[in-house]
Every structure is written in structure tokens, then in C-alpha cells.
Amino acid sequence: MTHTDYTKEILNIKDKNIFLNENCLETRKDGNVEIKVFHGYLTYTPEFCPHCGIINHGTNDIIKWAYDKNCLVKIPKVSNFKTILLLDKQRFYCKHCNKTFTATTDLVDFHKQISNNTKLSVILELMQKGSEKDIAKRNNISTNSVNRILDSISDDKLIKRDGHLPVAFGIDEFTATSDTEGKYAFIIVDHDKKNIFDILNSRTSLAIEKYFSRYPRSEREKVKFITLDLYKPYYKLMHHLFPNAILIPDRFHFVLQPRNALDKTRISFIKKNDRDYKKFKKYWKLLLKNEDELDDKNKFYSPNFKKEVTQKYIVTYLINSNNLLRATYNYYQGILKAIKNKDISKFCNIIHHTSYKSVSHYAIKTNKTFLNMEAYLINSFKFEYSNGIVEGINNVIKMVKHNACGYRKFKHLKVRIMLIKGIFNPITT
């Protein structure tokens, strides 16, 4: 192996038509930044003229002309140094059409500066959780260049559609970008694969129906389970699109309703109760805790109570401060226990026999929702499916948005999510 071959191996240059000069390495300074500059040239005998199509038989049909000097190619860093290749590209002259053309290489696209190796390096980094700014810096390119690489990944590459829908999937929405309709995107998660099926740039009924209607009714009838939150417009739509599917409200959102009702009741009460304001402010989280998990043995000194207390003592004191608060607390704890124990009869008994005179109007509103959606909520007790996987993916999405300080284009956000979740792998695609 020659010196040139060793250097090309280090630079990951596979093109046999690229040759490096004898003294190929030069060190330059860009301010305080040291740049490694490699000098080389590209030449070969062309097979045909790209203009007229004449075959080059080696009889002076096409002759070597001059060189396009110092064509800059940005390549991956070497030993963490910013690295570029100054490539002299051979020009050719066709005697049949009297036109010239320049030698090409798979190292870099025509009229581009960023090497395909660099693009691959960027895509590999985009599969991790770093920001586009940091990725751009590490690969010696601009943030706009990173975004252009994101643009180059088509939707067809992201998702390999086989014409089939998941038998069980979850749906949810998340705040996306300014170019999404209503700023909310719609996510579909395959429960069996535990990963994203697709992401839509709108959560409107029209957009969702248009998307799923691409699948024939026979395919949509195969869907057995759909998990979702308590957003009512989804239920009518899902019934229409998937007539055989069982709709399962997510247990997390299920619990969230009476939890929020209790917290709003607490806030409403302390606004009128100056005496215990600090106690409620300090220990509000204990009210939302499962009462079976409250510590009733280990005492600690509380400045607010000016004595040693337990968690159980604090909660008992707080709820006994107000009858409405105590009833709403008991309502919340009852729902919590019913869900935890998958006790359908207990749940139904609570929502059907709760006195609207005893609980707060926040709890009344929650209970009316539960009564209207009782048949669906019972499905949450019967089946193991939940939106836990969806919520986990939503947390990844939040992290992606946070690292990037937000996205302006929905496509950039979608591609990034798909890369990080392994939906698209540039190595195997």
C-alpha cells in the first residue's frame, strides 16, 4: 500500500480515481482554528460524453483538457481538526459536439462542497440526541447545511409502508411547529412494535380521516385496539374509521381528571383561608399521593405545624379543614384505588352515587365526564393496553425540541424524531 493509499484510507476516500499529491498535507489557520488541508486531483478516462452521448473508443473521441482547480470539499474531521480537500477536477473535451465537461466522483455531489461521507456522519449524529448546532460544529458545516441534509431525507425513506395498519395502536397529539395546522401534530404508535407508526402535521378530524382513508375499509376493520386520551372528538372519528376497534382511554389521563379536580379545589380553598395557607402551600403534593402510601410512623419536625408530625397527620389535618375539600379528596382516592385494583364495580359505584352536593364543582364536572364515557373507561379496566408507550415517545420528542431550542419546520422535527427512534437507519437504507 502506497503513502497515498494510507492517506486515502484515513480520510475514508474510496474513489480510485482520486489521487493525492506527493506533499498533499498543508496546515492553515483560520483565526485560532487550525485547519488540515489535503491536496489531490481527480482524473480518469470517460466512457462517453454526457452532452452528445458519443462512446469514447479511445481514439481521441474525448480528450483530457484542463483542470478545475482547488474545488473545495468538506470532509469529516481528522484527529478533531477541521479538514478540507482541495480537489483539482479533470476537464474533458468532446471532439464530436465541441463541448467540455468535468470529472465527477461519488465522494461529493456535483456542484456541492459537503462530501457524502460528511453527510453520512451528520445523519449518524442526528440519530443521537445532540443539537443541530453542535452537530454542525463537529462536522465543519453550518446549521443550515444540517437542515438541508434533514430536507434531503424523504418521507418514503422514513417510513416503509407495506399497506398494513397495526392491530393495536395508540394516538396522541403534541405541540410541534408553527407550520403545523393549529401547532399540534398527531402521532400514531404501534403497540406491538413499541415504536412510531407515523406522525401527521395536523390533529384535525379532516386530516386524520384523510390519512387513514388511504387504507381500504377491509384493512381498517382488522384494527382491534386503539388507546387514546379523553379528547372526545377522537372517539366518534375512531369509531367511524375503525368499526371493529375497542377504544381504550389511557389510565394516566383517566386519573389526571380527579387529580386536577382535587388540586383546583385546594387552590380555591386556600385563597379564602389565610390561616392555613402556608401549610397547604408546603404540603400540597401529599394530598395528591395515594393515601395507602402515606407514612404514618416516621415523624419529622414541621416549622409550619411547630411540632413533629407524620405525612398521614398532615393530610388528615388539611382535608379536615373543609368539608368540600374532604369529600373531593375521598372521591379522588376512591377513583385512584378502583383504577389501581382494576375494580370495575367500585368505580361504577363511585361515579353513580357521588353526591353533587358534597364534592366541589370541579369534581362534579369530572364525574359528568366519567358518566358520559363510562363504557369506554371500563375498557381501561378490562384490557392491558395503555398510552404509556406514546407518553414515553412524547417525552423523547420534548427532549428533541428542547435540545434544538425548537423547530421552525415540521419536516425537520419529524425526521429528527424518526432518526432518534430508529425508524430510519442510513446505514441499512
C-alpha positions, 0 to 999 in steps of 0.5 A: 500500500502506497503513502497515498493509499494510507492517506486515502484510507484515513480520510475514508476516500474510496474513489480510485480515481482520486489521487493525492499529491506527493506533499498533499498535507498543508496546515492553515489557520483560520483565526485560532482554528487550525485547519488540515488541508489535503491536496489531490486531483481527480482524473480518469478516462470517460466512457462517453460524453454526457452532452452528445452521448458519443462512446469514447473508443479511445481514439481521441473521441474525448480528450483530457483538457484542463483542470478545475482547480482547488474545488473545495470539499468538506470532509469529516474531521481528522484527529478533531481538526477541521479538514478540507480537500482541495480537489483539482477536477479533470476537464474533458473535451468532446471532439464530436459536439465541441463541448467540455465537461468535468470529472465527477466522483461519488465522494461529493455531489456535483456542484456541492462542497459537503462530501457524502461521507460528511453527510453520512456522519451528520445523519449518524449524529442526528440519530443521537440526541445532540443539537443541530448546532453542535452537530454542525460544529463537529462536522465543519458545516453550518446549521443550515447545511444540517437542515438541508441534509434533514430536507434531503431525507424523504418521507418514503425513506422514513417510513416503509409502508407495506399497506398494513395498519397495526392491530393495536395502536395508540394516538396522541397529539403534541405541540410541534411547529408553527407550520403545523395546522393549529401547532399540534401534530398527531402521532400514531404508535404501534403497540406491538412494535413499541415504536412510531407508526407515523406522525401527521402535521395536523390533529384535525378530524379532516386530516386524520380521516384523510390519512387513514382513508388511504387504507381500504375499509377491509384493512381498517376493520382488522384494527382491534385496539386503539388507546387514546386520551379523553379528547372526545372528538377522537372517539366518534372519528375512531369509531367511524374509521375503525368499526371493529376497534375497542377504544381504550382511554389511557389510565394516566389521563383517566386519573389526571381528571380527579387529580386536577379536580382535587388540586383546583379545589385546594387552590380555591380553598386556600385563597379564602383561608389565610390561616392555613395557607402556608401549610397547604402551600408546603404540603400540597403534593401529599394530598395528591399521593395515594393515601395507602402510601402515606407514612404514618410512623416516621415523624419529622419536625414541621416549622409550619405545624411547630411540632413533629408530625407524620405525612398521614397527620398532615393530610388528615389535618388539611382535608379536615379543614373543609368539608368540600375539600374532604369529600373531593379528596375521598372521591379522588382516592376512591377513583385512584384505588378502583383504577389501581385494583382494576375494580370495575364495580367500585368505580361504577359505584363511585361515579353513580352515587357521588353526591353533587352536593358534597364534592366541589364543582370541579369534581362534579364536572369530572364525574359528568365526564366519567358518566358520559364515557363510562363504557369506554373507561371500563375498557381501561379496566378490562384490557392491558393496553395503555398510552404509556408507550406514546407518553414515553415517545412524547417525552423523547420528542420534548427532549428533541425540541428542547435540545434544538431550542425548537423547530421552525419546520415540521419536516425537520422535527419529524425526521429528527424524531424518526432518526432518534427512534430508529425508524430510519437507519442510513446505514441499512437504507 
